[in-house]
Amino acid sequence: MAISAVDAIVKSYDIRGVVENQLTPLVAYALGVAAVAELGLEGKGFIVGHDMRPSSPELARALEAGARDSGANVRSVGLASTDMVYFASGRFDEAAAMITASHNPPEYNGIKFAKAGAKGVSFDNGLSGIRDRAKAWLGKDIQVTIPAEPSGVTDVLIGYAEFLRSLVDISDGRRLKVVVDAANGMAGYTVPAVLGTGVGLDELPLDVVPLYFELDGTFPNHEANPLEPKNLVDLQQAVVAHGADVGLAFDGDADRCFVVDERGEPVSPSVVGSIVAKREIRRVRETSGEDTPTVLHNLICSRVVAETIAAEGGIPVRTSVGHSLIKDVMARTNAVCGAEHSAHYYFRDFFGADSGMLAALHVLAERGAADVPLSEIAKDYMPYVQSGEINTRVSDVHAVVQRIEQAFDQRATIDRLDGLTVTGPGEGPAMWWFNVRASNTEPLLRLNVEAGSLDTLDAVTSEVQALIAAE
């Protein structure tokens, strides 16, 4: 069972599975052994952190034991958000692993690996090898002992908070009231340190209203997945009730941040990505004279992100979806930042890794410097309308995608960077494009549509959905 489970839990960008019968402590130990061999960590540092899920501490100890028994110098950072682990990996220039299943239900857990300096590990550059080595080790049926407690913990929370504050200074902005929904996830640990005085840093001009800051990996209030509208309802209501300027919602491991304006309306991640891109381009131009910095945007971001980058004098580079893949492109292009429509935001000065908290600081800085509410700021980055992600269960993804391509081949531009992107010839209200991609984990087809008007959006979305349903 353990050997077959490894095949099921190794995904394109990380490891994710059910704790009871897939990602067990024995499997975690084997993955620790495999990571040392595959990433060449014998005699080198290896950082391990974990989130607040009930299964996470034991899985962390098991992974640490496997790595330590294989010759790595393990450094436990204990309870952490994913971007805290990336910070530690960058600061100490050591490989790292984060035990988390992000926004998945409580019965799941997972592992996100990083090479030294917070560089990405995906299926094509390490995860497949880790999988194969773990399976081979499990086939030997070796008995192991997993420690009941970590041997010692390196505290990185203060350094992480200081570092983020050094990258975005909001101390001189207007005082803001901010509601933060941590969803009982790791933001309940990191927000008091970064936005508050929890680790002894100076007070910022923020009045933080906390929602669900108690760390609880059973998620008793709602799922830690702000991408689902139902999980934003409590935050939206609290923002309006408290008369707040901004609302922030984090996922379980706090590497993604979603934003709500003063009316309780969600702010598109593409709007946040545009704000971050504009601010980062201006910052590097002022501080280093870098005239045309590169900024990444994944292919399901709104067209406005690329337009904002170009308008600011930057070079927009379109990428596939996926954090490990984007980290590789960040390094290859020396991009100053990058944005995914899933609310992952990447920063060159944050070791090329993603940080929801750093994106949140940018939004707070933008609002703190403005004389208008966040809804007015966001309006400048909303010239188009979007469908949001529409997921459909299909039996043959390839056949459906092929049918869609044939239907549009003679009247649109088609590319296959990641799935199928189809762009119409129109501009203004007639502008449209859509992307269809297969899920990495389920028999689902993901559809995203953007258009210059609601009529165009409805027409294109209906046509594509009819093609999907025709199977």
Secondary structure by P-SEA (a helix, b strand, c coil): caaaaaaacccccbbbbcccccccaaaaaaaaaaaaaaaccccbbbbbbbccccccaaaaaaaaaaaaaacccccccccccaaaaaaaaaaacccccccccccccccccbbbbbccccccccccccaaaaaaaaaaaaaabbbbbbbccccbbbbaaaaaaaaaaaacccccccbbbbbbbcccccccccaaaaaccccccccccccccccccccccccccccccccccccaaaaaaaaaaacccbbbbbcccccbbbbbccccccccaaaaaaaaaaaaaaaaaaaccccbbbbbbcccccaaaaaaaaaacbbbbbbcccaaaaaaaaaaaccccccccccbbbbccccccccaaaaaaaaaaaaaacccccccccccccccccccbbbbbbccaaaaaaaaaaaccccbbbbccccbbbbccccccccccccccccccccbbbbbbbcccaaaaaaaaaaaaaaaacc
